Amino acid sequence: MTNDGIRLTDLIENETEFIPLLSSEDEEQMNAEIVPETLPILPLRNTVLFPGVVIPITVGRDKSIRLIKDFYKGDRIIGAVAQKDVEIEDPSFRDLNEIGTIAYIIKLLQMPDGSTTAIIQGKKRFRMLEMLQDDPYFIAKVQQFGSQKHPERDKRFNALMSSIKDLAIQIINLSPNLPSDSVFAIRNIESPVFLVNFISSNLNISLEEKQMLLAIDDLLERANTVLALLTKELQIIELKTQIQNKVKVDLDKQQRDYLLNQQLKTIQEELGDNPHTQDITELREKAGKKRWPKNVAEVFEKELAKLQRMNPIAMEYSMQLNYLQVLIDLPWNENTVDNFDLKRAQKVLDRDHYGLDTVKDRIIEYLAVLKLKGDMKSPILCLYGPPGVGKTSLGKSVAEAVHRNYIRMSLGGLRDEAEIRGHRKTYIGAMPGRILQSIKKAKASNPVFVLDEIDKVIGANVNGDPAAALLEVLDPEQNSTFYDNFIELEYDLSKVMFIATANNLNTIHPALRDRMEIIEITGYLLEEKLEIARRHLVPKQLKEHGVEPTQLVFSKKILEEIVDGFTRESGVRLLEKQIAKIIRHQARFIVTGEPYNISVDKADLKKILGPARFHHENDEDPHVKGVVTGLAWTPVGGEILYVETSLSQGKGTLGITGNLGEVMKESATLAYEYLKSHSQDLNLDPSIFENWNVHIHIPEGATPKDGPSAGITMFTALASAYTGRLVKPKLAMTGEITLRGKVLPVGGIKEKILAARRSGIKDIILPRDNQKDIEEIKPVYIKGLNFHYVDQMIDVINIALVNKKK
């Protein structure tokens, strides 16, 4: 059976002659009727019948049609029970709900389309106990459900009924598809039971919820549930009304804005100052002055014609205008003229930076070749070194030296590939990548472009791989056709001089590292820091603090004290901060007129900067056997260190202390084993190694130490301890050893040599293969030093140990 969506108002409007409102007398008569023991059961497919309510149903199943026709001829009393699942075509007893309603067949109608419609009215509720037959239709044993007792009509009960009526009337008034006559029907219902049943039948709720209402025995509980459902439906209707009103207001505003914009456009056209026309005219004028490639000009004209056809109000108009403005602003084929005065370029580079000769030579070489050839691809350099050595600031000096525009782009923490290549122009807020944005700011296609902190680019992630996107930028074979997603055209970056900076090569993508010319910038030496401070840092800080050079003087000795005692770094950042701190302190006395030292002295350093924070070893002749001076490299410069060896009676064990790494421990073991196997060369009794324990220690145990370069130092210390021969005074050494007695080259020679010189060393033993490193050091830094180059470990003993025993 189906109820074709007919609601309360439909029944009132269309089937009035079949829907009498239940009076009090009718209700009493209906309650007095006796529920029969058996009833024919009519399954209802998508509706629930409530007592007193009249509804039309379309009868479609053969069983149901036969049942209706048989009992329409008789007493017309049947049982109407809703199906649990409306999808079941031929329900069984288990597919029906337990609670149903006795129905009276008011009228049977044969419709024009051949279907049968029955008008039925609910009487009393019943509970199905068991099914007695299912053919030709269902007959079940039933009993009455629900008590006939009604709650007392007190103020609370009357208020509840009044609230239900009011809410139902509000819903009818707010629903434009429900006729206002429905209000009359609701108001004229006197019976509270029929009111609750009538509204329950016509609520816009699911079949399960209606069956739940039918199964509630207590009238008060059922009325409260109906009130809650009515409240929910009213809220939904009010929300729908609000949304519809808002949409209507928004549409009205859009129509109003459109009409006003059309009127404004007409007025502007009459006055001759239409912004749309002005935009087109300005773009055409700028395009006429550009010297861009033919394919770019064609794309520009095509996109400009598209802009002319667009409505200025449309969102796409601003996107298209932005795209054309970016094309106009890019410096297509606009290059600055290089200055080929090599002497001037060298002068500029030397003026701004002390040292860095490798980088300066590379720039001068590039300019020389460019002058000879007239045109060549710019080099792609990567300056690699510790922080504070001037990698970034060198870019500005290079730009001034070659007379090019300068632009810098920081890559630290870059994680999105679109930052390099840009977004598609169809996206809202799209713009070109930072490469082309920087080129646009530089206003030339051949600037000096510093890619700062290239080693800190985030690798592959959910936003793409920015390091891979940089491959095209930094490849000389590809960057002449760099493709940006926003402009969707190729741009020539081959004339850009890229200078990348990095602190750590290990974190740079291998393919990216391969495309760049790596130039290592090591930390500054003490002598270089003194020159940098004297030439650059002190004048710069005096100027920034408004102090005249005659008002405050830093001597070379004081600058050396600051570098040695208050800084430990590869670069000069901390040194500059310490100089600035001293100048700020003295500026107070200059302003107040109080007396102060014009020439800064050690007392001023202690007062302003405090006690010296760092201590450097000085070579002191210990006159003790088994103690040898070695040379070490650190990220902040060279150092000297002592290797101490002592013997004690025992079983010939080797002890090593001093917070040493695995490589350094292996060097000590190598030295000891080589000494044992070649004891006859030093006139040593082999049994001495079985009766004496030896211990090697390197001071400053809190500092980790590692590397193979202390090999010959530990070998010499062991030889001195066992032979009793003292080490030559003012001598230091460095070199790796092998089990065959070879001395291999080591790194950091420049820093080690200058550390030795600062510490008063006169003689230095080095591997022969390191002789080339000495030749690269300026003669002024190694003046007064004697170098001894060795291939074999035994040669070290002959040079380092004297015949005097102790």
Sequence and secondary structure as in RCSB ss.txt:
>XXXX:A:sequence
MTNDGIRLTDLIENETEFIPLLSSEDEEQMNAEIVPETLPILPLRNTVLFPGVVIPITVGRDKSIRLIKDFYKGD
RIIGAVAQKDVEIEDPSFRDLNEIGTIAYIIKLLQMPDGSTTAIIQGKKRFRMLEMLQDDPYFIAKVQQFGSQKH
PERDKRFNALMSSIKDLAIQIINLSPNLPSDSVFAIRNIESPVFLVNFISSNLNISLEEKQMLLAIDDLLERANT
VLALLTKELQIIELKTQIQNKVKVDLDKQQRDYLLNQQLKTIQEELGDNPHTQDITELREKAGKKRWPKNVAEVF
EKELAKLQRMNPIAMEYSMQLNYLQVLIDLPWNENTVDNFDLKRAQKVLDRDHYGLDTVKDRIIEYLAVLKLKGD
MKSPILCLYGPPGVGKTSLGKSVAEAVHRNYIRMSLGGLRDEAEIRGHRKTYIGAMPGRILQSIKKAKASNPVFV
LDEIDKVIGANVNGDPAAALLEVLDPEQNSTFYDNFIELEYDLSKVMFIATANNLNTIHPALRDRMEIIEITGYL
LEEKLEIARRHLVPKQLKEHGVEPTQLVFSKKILEEIVDGFTRESGVRLLEKQIAKIIRHQARFIVTGEPYNISV
DKADLKKILGPARFHHENDEDPHVKGVVTGLAWTPVGGEILYVETSLSQGKGTLGITGNLGEVMKESATLAYEYL
KSHSQDLNLDPSIFENWNVHIHIPEGATPKDGPSAGITMFTALASAYTGRLVKPKLAMTGEITLRGKVLPVGGIK
EKILAARRSGIKDIILPRDNQKDIEEIKPVYIKGLNFHYVDQMIDVINIALVNKKK
>XXXX:A:secstr
 B  S  HHHHHHH GGG     HHHHHHHHHS   SEEEEEEESS    BT EEEEEE SHHHHHHHHHHHTTT
 EEEEEEBS TT SS  GGGB SEEEEEEEEEEEE TTS EEEEEEEEEEEEEEEEEE SSSEEEEEEE S S  
    HHHHHHHHHHHHHHHHHHHH TTS THHHHHHHT   HHHHHHHHHHHSS  HHHHHHHHT   HHHHHHH
HHHHHHHHHHHHHHHHHHHHHHHHHHHHHHHHHHHHHHHHHHHHHHT  HHHHHHHHHHHHHHT    HHHHHHH
HHHHHHHHHS TTSHHHHHHHHHHHHHHHS TT        HHHHHHHHHHH SS HHHHHHHHHHHHHHHHHS 
    EEEEE  TTSSHHHHHHHHHHHHT  EEEEE TT   THHHH   TTSTT    HHHHHHHHHTSSS EEE
EETGGG   SBTTB HHHHHHHHT TTTGGGEE TTT SEE  TT EEEEEES GGGS HHHHHTSEEEE     
HHHHHHHIIIIIHHHHHHHTT  TTT B  HHHHHHHHHHH   SSSHHHHHHHHHHHHHHHHHHHHT    SB 
 HHHHHHHH S             TTEEEEEEEETTEEEEEEEEEEEEESS  EEEESSB HHHHHHHHHHHHHH
HHTGGGGT  TTHHHHEEEEEE S TTS B  STBHHHHHHHHHHHHH EEE TTEEE BEE TTSBEE  S HH
HHHHHHHHTT  EEEEEGGGHHHHHHS GGGSTT EEEEESBHHHHHHHHEEEEE 
